[in-house]
């Protein structure tokens, strides 16, 4: 993992009735444990219909985003 990357984990409820109730939790992590556990993007789903997506995200400045 690069110095300017963090892991973002989003939990989504696929059984929710309203659009606003779909996202349950958003967390950002940085550390060595997550480097070993999550090598890239990971999608997990349990029997209750909750999907967990964990992926590395690069932190950039606004100038750098506009150049792409």
C-alpha positions as CSV (number, residue, x, y, z in Angstrom):
1,X,0.0,0.0,0.0
2,X,1.2,3.5,-0.9
3,X,1.7,6.3,1.7
4,X,-1.2,8.2,0.2
5,X,-3.8,5.4,0.3
6,X,-6.4,4.3,2.8
7,X,-8.9,1.5,2.9
8,X,-12.6,2.5,2.8
9,X,-15.2,0.0,3.9
10,X,-18.9,0.5,3.0
11,X,-21.7,-1.6,4.4
12,X,-24.9,-1.6,2.2
13,X,-28.3,-3.2,3.0
14,X,-29.8,-4.6,-0.2
15,X,-33.1,-5.4,1.5
16,X,-33.9,-1.8,2.5
17,X,-37.1,-0.3,1.2
18,X,-36.0,3.4,1.0
19,X,-33.0,4.6,-0.9
20,X,-31.7,6.6,2.1
21,X,-31.6,3.4,4.2
22,X,-29.3,1.4,1.9
23,X,-25.9,2.7,3.3
24,X,-25.5,1.4,6.9
25,X,-21.9,2.3,7.6
26,X,-18.8,4.0,6.0
27,X,-15.4,3.6,7.6
28,X,-11.8,4.5,6.6
29,X,-8.8,2.5,7.8
30,X,-5.1,2.8,7.6
31,X,-2.6,0.2,8.9
32,X,-0.5,-2.9,8.3
33,X,-3.2,-5.4,9.3
34,X,-5.5,-4.3,6.5
35,X,-2.7,-4.6,4.0
36,X,-2.4,-8.3,4.7
37,X,-6.1,-8.9,4.9
38,X,-7.3,-6.9,1.9
39,X,-5.0,-7.0,-1.1
40,X,-7.4,-5.2,-3.4
41,X,-11.1,-4.7,-3.7
42,X,-13.1,-7.2,-1.6
43,X,-16.9,-7.7,-1.8
44,X,-18.6,-9.8,0.9
45,X,-22.3,-10.6,1.3
46,X,-24.1,-12.3,4.2
47,X,-27.4,-14.1,4.4
48,X,-29.3,-11.0,5.8
49,X,-28.6,-9.1,2.5
50,X,-25.8,-6.8,3.8
51,X,-23.0,-6.3,1.3
52,X,-19.6,-5.1,2.6
53,X,-17.2,-3.5,0.1
54,X,-13.6,-2.8,1.1
55,X,-11.2,-1.1,-1.4
56,X,-8.0,1.0,-1.3
57,X,-8.6,4.7,-2.2
58,X,-5.9,7.2,-3.1
59,X,-5.9,10.5,-1.3
60,X,-5.2,13.3,-3.8
61,X,-5.3,17.1,-3.9
62,X,-7.9,19.0,-5.9
63,X,-5.2,20.1,-8.5
64,X,-4.2,16.6,-9.1
65,X,-7.8,15.4,-9.6
66,X,-8.4,18.1,-12.2
67,X,-5.4,17.1,-14.3
68,X,-6.8,13.5,-15.0
